């Protein structure tokens, strides 16, 4: 039995904040090298971009985030997002930190 391991390219143009953040870009590169499916990698990059946009709006560096900051991020999801979407966004934050 053989397995084909494929590293899919990251679409950096879709996540400029991730590309500009050393910690975030390293994390996303690691996810790419794990052989994630292209759709999963795209979902991770979009979720991480959204999270970094929130941090930027609060002038918080990704390496100095507190539990309270993550709580404020999640509080913003109270209206308009399905539970599945919130869980996906939270999963990316957990994996990232």
SVG drawing of the C-alpha trace seen along z (x, -y; Angstrom):
<svg xmlns="http://www.w3.org/2000/svg" viewBox="-28 -49 36 51">
<polyline fill="none" stroke="black" stroke-width="0.4" points="0.0,0.0 1.4,-3.4 0.4,-6.9 0.9,-9.9 1.8,-12.9 1.0,-16.2 1.9,-19.6 -0.7,-22.1 0.4,-25.7 -0.9,-28.4 -2.8,-31.2 -1.0,-34.0 -2.8,-36.7 -6.0,-35.7 -4.5,-36.2 -2.2,-39.2 -2.3,-39.6 -1.3,-35.9 1.5,-36.4 2.8,-39.4 2.8,-37.8 5.8,-35.5 4.1,-33.4 0.9,-33.0 2.7,-32.4 4.9,-29.7 1.9,-28.0 0.0,-28.0 3.1,-26.7 3.3,-23.9 -0.4,-23.0 0.4,-22.9 3.3,-20.6 1.0,-18.2 -0.7,-17.4 -4.0,-19.0 -6.6,-19.0 -6.7,-22.3 -10.2,-23.2 -9.1,-22.7 -6.0,-24.8 -8.1,-27.5 -10.6,-27.4 -7.7,-27.6 -6.2,-30.6 -9.5,-32.4 -10.3,-31.8 -6.8,-32.8 -7.0,-36.0 -10.3,-36.9 -8.8,-36.3 -5.7,-38.4 -8.0,-41.2 -9.8,-41.2 -6.4,-41.4 -5.2,-44.2 -8.4,-46.2 -7.6,-45.9 -3.8,-46.6 -2.9,-43.2 0.1,-41.2 -0.6,-37.5 2.1,-36.6 0.5,-38.6 -3.1,-37.4 -4.9,-36.6 -7.8,-34.4 -9.9,-37.5 -8.9,-38.6 -10.1,-35.3 -13.3,-35.7 -14.0,-39.1 -13.3,-37.5 -15.8,-34.8 -18.4,-37.2 -18.5,-38.9 -20.0,-35.8 -23.2,-35.9 -25.3,-37.0 -25.3,-35.7 -23.0,-32.7 -24.0,-29.0 -22.6,-26.9 -20.6,-24.9 -19.0,-28.0 -18.1,-29.3 -16.6,-25.9 -14.5,-26.0 -13.2,-29.5 -12.5,-28.5 -10.7,-25.4 -8.3,-27.4 -7.6,-29.8 -7.0,-26.8 -4.6,-25.2 -2.8,-28.4 -2.1,-29.2"/>
</svg>
